[in-house]
């Protein structure tokens, strides 16, 4: 089995009712742990208990076993010479076929078919108008959960003073926020967008309220930003953008899938993005919100990627974070849609009025 790029030999034990992982492995990979509501006692075959006593924590891990993606819960316990034990819970969920003669594990097509059927959404096009069904790929979240490739737009973090101390203490969190943080770390680690860090730089994390009442996790990069050389890349003037909307009758506004996360952090600068949590120190491989140069790099990426579209169609405006597109016919709106990745839940398809970033544009 593989965690990140490191392979581990796991013991498959059909007699074990659940799966286990050694605390040394948890510490090595900085896996976030979950405290059990009720600690459990581990019994051996002879009904004696382990010397380690009660088990208080577990981890939920995404890993690769024989080229198949797996996810499972593991109790954290000193399991002697073994690093990982795959027990009854994993065997029941994935039901692998084991060839004892060749020592090969196979996952049958039947299992894959069942999993696919369970994941099928009753109506994957729900919320998307029929005239947009030909462009559903741009609404597909799966297309945008992959780690983006390195590009010339990779954000670079150039420090003013290389010797400056930039290590911040943890911010306190409620129990609910801690649970949300742990879940977020698990998802981002599985997507390979973040990774454990040994950086000497660290910034704290916190939750801030959003307009819809939910809370958003952000990294407080104030210290890092104060010691970062600024970018002078120009932004479009609001008056120029608004002037391009004159005479427009139809508007289409959409949020890009994952926004800043479409860009990577330059390899050598990844350690500078490190953030500290109660579950360990991590660093991000995709551009996060909060970096002082992020808006400039994202505007450069937007300008470059949509240059051909914007110059081939008249009366269009490209704005940072959101892409606000105005056209005089629905046809142009459809053409533009085919070139961008959008969120269907925040996408205004074809309307005669749109509000974005404090602006109100209408055909009136």
Buried (B, 14 or more C-beta within 10 A) or exposed (E): BEBEEEEBEBBBBEEBEBBBBBBEBBEBBBBBBBEBEEEEEBEEEEEEEBEEEEBBBBBBBBBEBEEBEBEBBBBBBBBEEBBBBBBBBBBEEBEBEEEEEEEEBEBEEEBEEEEEEEEEEEEEEEEBEEBBEEBEEBBEEEEBBEEBEEEEBBBBBBBEEEEEEBEBEEBEBEEEBBEBBBEBBBEBBBBBBBBBBEBEBBBBBBBEEEEEEEBEBBBBBEBBBEBBEEBEEEEBEEEEBEEBBEEBEBBBBBBBBBBBBBBBBBEEBBBBBBBBBEBBBBBBBBBBBBBBBBBBBBBBBBBEBBEEBBEEBEBBBBBBBBBBBBBBEBEBBBBBBEBBBBBBEEBBBBEEEBEBEEEEBEEE
